[in-house]
Amino acid sequence: HSACAMGEWVRLRGLPFSASEGDVAAWFADAPGGGMAVTRVIFLFNNSGRKSGEAFVQLQEHMAAMAAQVLNHKHMGQRYVEVFVSSEEEAAMGTSAPMQHMQHMPAAVA
């Protein structure tokens, strides 16, 4: 499994529940030492369907470690956000976690 040019992922924890994709993108664009372009934002939800304050963010290649370095514990609104280097696999697992009880059903994947 080679690392393809799909970009890199970070995991955010402690996001304001009101944060939108645009807010997250603006937060990365505002990063100290030069803005970072966000490719994709995936919010995680708790069992009652509300945002959990966590998200996976896809960045351009070679940006995850820098993002974790310069943005960890930086504030978004009133909250400080933790930033961890992540992976596409972790993002896929994280976003399917609340659906675990449905995993054994036949998948209708094209």
C-alpha positions as CSV (number, residue, x, y, z in Angstrom):
1,H,0.0,0.0,0.0
2,S,2.0,3.0,-1.2
3,A,1.3,6.5,0.0
4,C,-0.5,8.1,-2.9
5,A,-0.8,11.8,-3.7
6,M,-4.3,11.9,-2.0
7,G,-3.1,14.3,0.7
8,E,-2.7,13.8,4.4
9,W,-5.2,13.7,7.3
10,V,-5.3,15.3,10.7
11,R,-7.8,14.7,13.5
12,L,-9.1,17.6,15.4
13,R,-10.5,17.4,18.9
14,G,-12.3,20.1,20.9
15,L,-14.0,21.9,18.1
16,P,-16.8,24.3,18.9
17,F,-20.0,22.4,18.2
18,S,-21.1,25.3,15.9
19,A,-18.0,25.0,13.7
20,S,-18.7,24.6,10.0
21,E,-16.5,23.3,7.2
22,G,-15.9,27.0,6.3
23,D,-14.8,27.8,9.9
24,V,-12.4,24.8,9.9
25,A,-11.0,25.8,6.4
26,A,-10.6,29.4,7.6
27,W,-8.8,28.2,10.8
28,F,-6.3,26.3,8.6
29,A,-5.9,29.2,6.2
30,D,-5.0,31.4,9.1
31,A,-2.3,29.0,10.4
32,P,0.9,30.6,11.8
33,G,3.7,30.4,9.3
34,G,1.5,30.2,6.2
35,G,-2.0,29.1,5.5
36,M,-2.9,25.5,4.6
37,A,-5.5,24.5,2.1
38,V,-8.2,22.1,3.3
39,T,-9.3,19.5,0.9
40,R,-12.0,17.9,2.9
41,V,-13.6,18.1,6.4
42,I,-15.5,15.2,8.0
43,F,-17.2,15.9,11.2
44,L,-17.8,13.1,13.7
45,F,-21.2,12.8,15.4
46,N,-22.2,11.2,18.7
47,N,-24.9,8.6,19.1
48,S,-27.7,11.3,19.3
49,G,-26.6,12.7,15.9
50,R,-24.9,15.8,17.3
51,K,-21.4,17.0,16.4
52,S,-18.9,15.4,18.8
53,G,-16.4,18.2,18.6
54,E,-14.1,16.0,16.6
55,A,-13.3,16.0,12.9
56,F,-11.0,14.6,10.3
57,V,-9.4,17.1,7.9
58,Q,-7.7,16.2,4.6
59,L,-4.8,18.5,3.8
60,Q,-2.4,18.7,0.9
61,E,0.5,16.3,0.9
62,H,3.2,16.8,3.6
63,M,1.1,19.2,5.6
64,A,-0.2,17.0,8.4
65,A,2.9,17.1,10.6
66,M,3.2,20.9,10.2
67,A,-0.5,21.4,10.9
68,A,-0.1,19.3,14.1
69,Q,2.9,21.4,15.1
70,V,1.6,24.9,14.5
71,L,-2.1,24.5,15.2
72,N,-2.2,22.1,18.2
73,H,-3.9,23.9,21.1
74,K,-4.6,27.0,18.9
75,H,-8.0,28.5,19.7
76,M,-11.0,28.4,17.5
77,G,-13.6,30.7,19.1
78,Q,-13.5,30.1,22.8
79,R,-12.1,26.6,22.6
80,Y,-8.6,25.3,22.1
81,V,-8.3,22.6,19.5
82,E,-6.1,19.5,19.7
83,V,-4.5,18.5,16.3
84,F,-3.2,14.9,15.7
85,V,-1.6,13.5,12.6
86,S,-4.1,10.9,11.3
87,S,-4.7,8.8,8.2
88,E,-7.4,8.1,5.6
89,E,-7.9,4.7,7.2
90,E,-8.5,6.3,10.6
91,A,-10.9,8.8,9.1
92,A,-12.8,6.1,7.4
93,M,-13.0,4.1,10.6
94,G,-13.9,7.1,12.7
95,T,-16.7,8.1,10.5
96,S,-18.2,4.6,10.3
97,A,-18.0,4.0,14.1
98,P,-21.5,5.1,15.0
99,M,-22.8,2.7,12.3
100,Q,-21.1,-0.4,13.6
101,H,-24.3,-2.1,14.4
102,M,-25.1,-2.1,10.6
103,Q,-21.8,-3.5,9.5
104,H,-23.0,-7.0,9.0
105,M,-25.7,-6.2,6.6
106,P,-24.9,-6.8,2.9
107,A,-23.2,-3.7,1.5
108,A,-24.7,-2.2,-1.6
109,V,-21.5,-0.7,-3.0
110,A,-21.3,0.0,-6.7
